[in-house]
Structure formats: C-alpha cells, structure tokens
C-alpha cells in the first residue's frame, strides 16, 4: 500500500505542477492584457520584463512542487522498505520459533522416555 501511495503522490505532484503552470499562464495573460489595455507594448520593455519575471518565478515554484513531491515519494519508499524488513524479520522469528518448538518437543519426549526407563528399572 505504501508503494501505491508513492505512485499516487507522483500523480498528485504532476497534477499540482500542471495546475501551477495553468495559473502562471493565466497570470501572464492578465499581465499582457493590462499592458495592452494601457497602451503599452507587450513584447518589449517593462511589460516583457514583468512577464519574464513571472515565468522565472513560476519555474522556481514548479521546481519546489516537484522537489516536495519527490521527498514525499521517497518517504513512502522508505516506509515500504521498512515494512518489507519487518515482514522478513517476522518470518524469520516465526521460523525460529517453529524450530525451537520442535527441539522442545523432542527434549520433552526424551525426558519422558528417560523418566519412564527410570521408573521401569525402579531407580
């Protein structure tokens, strides 16, 4: 289930990044519209610099979204590995308990046979 959660986290990260890019695109469109409505050229000068800055900040934010998503996926991967290790240790402990119970049963049988022989011989 942890691995599935990691896959879901990757999908959520992609969706968050796409949503962010849509919002950046909308913001840039609004900036262009305001500049054009004010009679300012949108392809050069201050209006272009504002759009370029918006694009740069948008890329930085998207990078943070992807880094956070990768950290979350890594956490799920670590937890999945921990669960796998715990399961392996539990299986090993179960095997050892089964072997011990076999030895204990054998020891009890031998002890009982020894006591029977003592009783039979009268000692």
C-alpha positions in Angstrom: 0.0 0.0 0.0 2.9 2.3 0.7 4.2 1.8 -2.9 0.7 2.6 -4.2 0.7 5.7 -2.0 4.0 6.7 -3.6 2.6 6.3 -7.1 -0.4 8.4 -6.1 2.0 11.0 -4.7 3.8 11.2 -8.0 0.4 11.6 -9.8 -0.6 14.3 -7.3 2.7 16.1 -7.9 2.2 16.1 -11.7 -1.3 17.4 -11.2 -0.1 20.2 -8.9 2.6 21.2 -11.3 0.1 21.3 -14.2 -2.3 23.4 -12.1 0.5 25.7 -11.2 1.6 26.1 -14.9 -2.0 26.9 -15.8 -2.2 29.6 -13.1 1.2 31.1 -14.3 -0.2 31.2 -17.9 -3.4 32.9 -16.7 -1.3 35.5 -14.7 0.9 36.2 -17.8 -2.2 36.6 -19.9 -3.7 39.0 -17.5 -0.4 41.0 -17.4 -0.3 41.2 -21.2 -4.0 42.2 -21.2 -3.4 45.0 -18.7 -0.3 46.2 -20.5 -2.1 46.2 -23.9 -5.2 48.0 -22.3 -2.8 50.7 -21.0 -1.4 51.2 -24.5 2.0 49.6 -23.6 3.8 47.3 -26.0 3.6 43.8 -24.5 6.6 42.3 -26.4 9.4 44.6 -25.1 10.5 46.8 -22.2 8.9 46.7 -18.8 5.8 44.7 -19.8 8.1 42.0 -21.2 10.3 42.0 -18.2 7.3 41.6 -15.9 6.3 38.5 -18.0 9.8 37.2 -18.0 10.0 37.5 -14.2 6.6 35.8 -13.8 7.9 33.0 -16.0 11.1 32.6 -13.9 9.3 32.7 -10.6 6.7 30.2 -12.0 9.5 27.8 -12.9 11.1 28.1 -9.5 7.8 27.4 -7.8 7.2 24.4 -10.1 10.7 23.1 -9.2 9.7 23.4 -5.5 6.5 21.4 -6.2 8.5 18.6 -7.9 11.1 18.6 -5.1 8.4 18.3 -2.4 6.7 15.6 -4.3 10.0 13.7 -4.7 10.6 14.0 -0.9 7.1 12.6 -0.2 7.6 9.7 -2.7 11.0 9.0 -1.0 9.2 8.8 2.4 6.7 6.3 1.0 9.6 4.2 -0.5 11.5 4.2 2.8 8.3 3.2 4.7 7.7 0.4 2.2 11.2 -0.8 2.7 10.8 -0.7 6.4 7.6 -2.8 6.2 9.4 -5.3 4.0 12.2 -5.6 6.5 9.8 -6.0 9.4 7.9 -8.7 7.5 11.2 -10.5 6.8 12.2 -10.3 10.4 8.8 -11.6 11.5 9.0 -14.6 9.1 12.5 -15.4 10.4 11.2 -15.2 14.0 8.3 -17.5 13.1 10.7 -20.0 11.6 13.0 -19.9 14.6 10.0 -20.3 16.9 8.9 -23.4 14.9 12.4 -24.9 15.1 12.6 -24.2 18.8 9.2 -25.8 19.4 10.4 -28.9 17.6 13.6 -29.1 19.7 11.5 -28.5 22.9 9.1 -31.3 21.9 12.0 -33.6 21.2 13.6 -32.8 24.5 10.3 -33.4 26.3 9.9 -36.8 24.6 13.4 -37.8 25.5 13.0 -36.6 29.1 9.7 -38.5 29.4 11.4 -41.7 28.0 14.2 -41.3 30.4 11.8 -40.9 33.3 9.9 -44.0 32.1 13.1 -46.0 31.9 14.0 -45.0 35.5 10.5 -45.9 36.8 10.6 -49.2 34.9 14.0 -50.1 36.3 12.9 -49.0 39.8 15.5 -46.3 40.3 
